[in-house]
């Protein structure tokens, strides 16, 4: 059974080459922590330089083979979003990254597809780069953060971007960057990731639905990483707010639960029971394989995990592993 991973990250080789040569890459630099471990530094953020993140396409393919993954839909290492950089740096990072992903795809179209990075602090530049990446380079959509320098996507400034993505048929995949809503409140215990990632995805769903974006862009294709955050498990409470508070429903025509199937969700749920609940809530045709490769919290054997799940039918496994993404992205 074919398998396509929609959630796999890339550190551009041109970034890595610049850093290893002792240079910066459009504001990105290489440093070390107090134990001497290499870190990528991008302004206020510092992340460890995972060994697999440094791999080129052939090493990546070898690892994909060991995991049973036939194709990766590659997207940028989210530390490199660079929304807080000068627009010129963010544009350069996006263009070089998207060119590299396109080169990977042209070299091995049987193994790679891709999502573009965008300079979201400049909406016009983001639209232009999305149109180039999708229309000229052949990428299938974009991956963006849940916020842009503190702004959420119900801000009217971003509506032209979503309208452009809708016209282009581009998938918009949401994945948090280096900071989440939890980071400045409780930075301990890895909670900015384990709790914050899911909170960000929940807020993105709420802002797109309650802010009217999904009504104004009825054909927009959106994927929420990490199983949609908390939304599938708390949607009834959000519905209750919509029903009982008129100001909540000012911009949306239906209760929030009616929009659940307007979104796609990846399989990063950490358990059989949670994934089964998600599928029962939104339908197997809205769930796609995602691994978060090469993060340390990604599922070790994602394809074997899904194939071995006794509470999934063979038809559901086939939809999740490849059919949904083939249809969604035209793969």
N, C-alpha and C positions, 0 to 999 in steps of 0.2 A: 504494500500500500504506500503510495507516494506521500511525502511529508514536506510541508513548507512552513518555515519559521518566520513569522512577521516581525519579530522583536529581537533583533541581533545588531549589536553596535560595532562601530568602526572608529579607530583612530587613524586619520589619514596618514599614509606613509610619508607624504611630503611634510607633514607636521613632525612626525617622528624623526625624519632625516634632519630637519632643521635643528631640532632640539639636541639630537645626539652630536651634531656638529658644533654645539655651543652657541647657537643663535636662537633668537626668539622667533615665533611664528605668529605674526599679526597680534602681538601682545601676549601670546601664550609662551610660558617659559618652563624650564625644567629645574626642579629643586630636590631637596632631600629632607626627610623628617629627622627627628632626634636619634633615630636608630640607623640612619644612613640609607633608608629605603627611598628609591626614586619616587618623586611626586610630580604630577603635572600641575602647574600653577596658572590660573587664569583669573587675574585680578584678585578678588577676595577668596576665591575657592582653591582648594588644594586636594587632589585625589591621587591615590596610589596608582602607579603605572603597572597595571596587571600584565603579567608575562604574555598571556594570550592576546591581549589588546595590541601587542606589538607585531603580531603575525601578519604576513602578507597573504594573498589569496590562496596560494597552494597549501600553506600550513593550515589555514582556515578550513579548506576543503578536507584535508586529512582528519581534522577534528569533527567536522560535520559527518564524515563517513562513520566515524566511531560512535557517533550519537544517533545514527540512522536518519539524519536530516538531509533531504535531497536538495533543498533550495533554501537560501537565506534571503530575506528582504532586508537589506542592509541599511542602517541609519547611523547618524553621527553619535559619537560619544557625547552624552548630553552636557558634560562640563564645558563643551566648546560652543554652546549656543551663542554666547557672547552678546546677549541683548544689552548689557551694561557697558559695552565698548563703544568707541566711536563707530558710527555707521560704516565708515570706509573699511575699518578692520573687519566688522561683521560681514560685510558684503564680500570681501576678499576670502574670508574663511568659508563662506557658503559656496562661492563659485568654485574654489579649489576642491572642496570636499565633494561637491556634486559632480565635478568633472572626473574625480577619481572613482567615485561609485559607478559612473557611466562607463569608465574604462574597464572596471572589474566585470561589468555586465557584458560588454562587448567581447571580452576575452573568454568568459565562460557563461554564456546566456542560459545554459542548462542548470547552472548552480546558483546564480545570483540575480536578484532584482534589487530595486532600491527606492528609498524615500529621501527627499531632498532636505537639506538644512536651509533656513531662511533668516535674513536679518530683520526680525520682527519689530525692532524699535523704529524702523522706517517702513511704514505700510506700503508705500508706493514701490520701494526697492524690493520688499518681500514679494509683492505681486509680480514684479518684473522677473525676479529670479525663479519664482515658481513656474511662471509661464515658459521660461527658458528650459528649466530642468525637466518639466513634464512634456512640453511641446517639441523641444529640440533634442534633448538628451535621452528622452524615453523613460525617465523615472516615473514611478506609479503614484506618487503623491508626496507628502511632506510629513516630517515629524517636528512638533513644536512643543514648547513648555506650556504649563497650565497658566502661567502669568507672564507678562512682559513688564519688567521693572515695576511690579506692584499692581499693574492694571489687569483686570479680568476681561474676558472676551464678550461680555455684554456691552462693553464700551462701544458706542457707535463708530468710533474711528476704525474698528476692525471689520465692520460689516462688508466693506468692499473686498477685503481679502477673502472672506468666506464666499461671497458671491462669485469671485473669480475662480476659487477652487471648485465650486459647484459647476460652473460653466466648463471648466477643464476636465471634469470627471475625476479630479484628484482626491485620493484618500487623505484625510487629515488625521494623523495619529498623535495623541496627546501622551507625553511622557515628561515627568518632572525633570528639572535641571538639578543644579547643585544644592538648592535650598528649597525647603517646603514651608508651609505655614507653621509647622511645629519647630523649625530650626531655632528661631529666636526665643521661643518660649521654654522648650524643654530639650536642650541639645544632648541630654544624657541617654545612655542605654540604647543607642542606635534608633531612638524613636523618630527622629526626623525622616528616616527611611521606612521603618516598619509600620508606623502609624501615619506619618506625614504623606507618603506616596498615595495612600488610599484616600486620605482626606482631600488631597489636591484633585484627584480624579472625580471625587464626589462633587466638589465645588464647580469643576468644569462642566459636568453634566447639568447642574442646577443653573449655572449662568447661561449656558447655551439654550436651555429649555425656557426658563422663566424670564430670561432676557429677550426672548423672541427670535433668536437667531435661527432656530430650527423651523419656525413657522415661515420666516422670510426666505429660507433656503431649503425648500422641501426635498430637493434631490442631493443635498450635501451628504457626503460619505465620511463618517467619523468613527474612529476606533479608539476606545478607552483602554489603555494598558492596565495591567494588574487587575484583571477581572472586573473593571469598572469601579474599583474602589468599594465604598460602602453602599453605593446606590442600590444594587439589587436587594440588599438586606434591610434597607430603611425607606424604600420608596413609598410605602403606605403612609408613613409619617409626613413625608413631603406632600403627598396627595392631600392629607388632612389639612395642612397649612394652606394649600391652594383652594380647598373647598370653603374654608372658614374665614380666611382673611382676604378681602377683595383686592387689596393692593398686591398680593402675591400673584394673582392671576391676571394682572393688568396687561401683560404682554404675550400671554400664551393662550391658545384657543382650547386646549384640552388639559386634563389632569396630567401631571408629570409621568405617571405610570404608562400613559398612552404613547409616550415617546421612547420607552425602553427598546423597542424593536427598530427604532430609527438609528441605533448605534450598533457597533460591533465591539466585541470584548475578547481579550486574549485569555489564555488558559492559566495564567500565573495566579493561582489561587491557593497553592500550597497543600491542598488535600483533596482526596476523592470526593468527600461529602460536600465540600464547598463548591467544587466544580459542578457536581451534579445539581446542586441548588441553583447555581447560575444558569445552567442549561434549562432547567425546568421553568425558570423565571422568564428568560428571554428567547428560548428556542435554540436548538442545536445549529440552526442555519445562521445564527448571529455570533457564534463563538469560533475563534481561530487559534491555531497553535502559536504560542509565544514562549520564548525561553529566557529572555534577558541575557543572552550570551554576550560577553563572558563573565558576567557579574558573579561574585562569590555566593550569592543566594539563589542563583538559577538552579532549576531542577537538574539533577545529574544526568538522568537518562529519560528525557521528556517523551520521546516516541514510545519507548518501552513502557513507560508509565501509563500513557493513554491506551496503548494496545492491551495492556494487562488489566484495565479497569473493568471489573465485572458488572458494574452498574451502568455501563454504556453499551448500546447496541452497536453492531458492526456498521450500520448505516450512519449512526451518530459519529463514530470514530472516523469514518471516511469523510464526512462533511468537515469535521474539525481539523483533520490532518492535512487536507488538500483541497477539497471541492469548493469550500466557501471562498478561499483566497483565489482559486483559479477564476471563479466567477467575479469576485470583487475587483481584482486587479487585472483580469484578462491575461492570466499567466498560462 
